[in-house]
Amino acid sequence: MRNISTDLITKNIKEMCIEANYLLSPDVKKAVLDAASSETSANGKNILEQLEKNMDIAETESIPICQDTGMAVVFLKIGQDVHIEGCAIEDAVNEGIRQGYTEGYLRKSVVGDPLIRKNTNDNTPGIIYYEIVPGDRIEITVAPKGFGSENMSRIYMLKPADGIEGVKDAVIETVKMAGPNACPPFVVGVGIGGTFEKCALLAKKALTRDINSHNSISYVSQLESELLDRINTLGIGPGGLGGVTTALGVNIEVYPAHIAGLPVAINMCCHVNRHKTRVI
């Protein structure tokens, strides 16, 4: 049994909230740079060059990459041989978010009630997911999610007979509907299987995966590549102004499903696909 203090959890989450909002992840940064070189549209190339300049300024001057610094989504993989000491872990996570968004001068974008709409003024509470895994460590992933792209996400409860073609159609339809509103170029997270809520969680988790990686299941990996190619022929392009770079990556996660259903979730994300992972 290993003891881990909630103070350490708070400290790491605070730092990760700031880092995720200031520094674009290396895989996405490289994808933007590569796209700027290969984009054939003059408008698209100009937008990508502006994105490149923007991320350099954010990194150099320690300011947010985007004005929407997101709602903090936190994934915790807690080793079953860990004993957590201190306050309640949910309180520790939210304190880390509060400190990160306050000390990092990040925009406070959370309202305490979805209808009354009064700002909590510290970007809490976060969206927290817990998973118990083997081992004596805690893996923390912080993924601030902006709502320009979140609002364009969709869930489809397909029939099993719709099959893989139905999944493809759902993804393409969602990207088309998102158009310029989700701030392309996109990273597209797709969850297939499980239940209504499970496929959405899979899609969210998919966004935290390196966009240069592929699903270990062969047909899913092929589907990722095919959808990325199809999306980039839609002509939406960077900023929605046309071009061949509508998406930087498509990540898909799958899970077993009921015999009567084929749930599919598409979680849209702009190029500022923020996520940081640490193990303590």
HELIX and SHEET records of a PDB file:
HELIX    1   1 THR A    6  TYR A   22  1                                  17    
HELIX    2   2 PRO A   26  SER A   38  1                                  13    
HELIX    3   3 ALA A   42  GLU A   61  1                                  20    
HELIX    4   4 ILE A   89  GLU A  103  1                                  15    
HELIX    5   5 PHE A  147  GLU A  150  1                                   4    
HELIX    6   6 PRO A  160  ASP A  162  5                                   3    
HELIX    7   7 GLY A  163  ALA A  178  1                                  16    
HELIX    8   8 GLY A  179  ALA A  182  5                                   4    
HELIX    9   9 PHE A  196  ALA A  206  1                                  11    
HELIX   10  10 SER A  218  ILE A  231  1                                  14    
HELIX   11  11 PRO A  238  GLY A  240  5                                   3    
SHEET    1   A 2 ARG A   2  SER A   5  0                                        
SHEET    2   A 2 VAL A  82  GLU A  85  1                                        
SHEET    1   B 4 ILE A 127  VAL A 133  0                                        
SHEET    2   B 4 MET A  71  GLY A  79  1                                        
SHEET    3   B 4 ILE A 138  LYS A 145 -1                                        
SHEET    4   B 4 LYS A 276  VAL A 279 -1                                        
SHEET    1   C 4 ARG A 154  LEU A 158  0                                        
SHEET    2   C 4 LEU A 262  CYS A 269 -1                                        
SHEET    3   C 4 PHE A 186  GLY A 194 -1                                        
SHEET    4   C 4 ALA A 247  ALA A 257  1                                        
END                                                                             
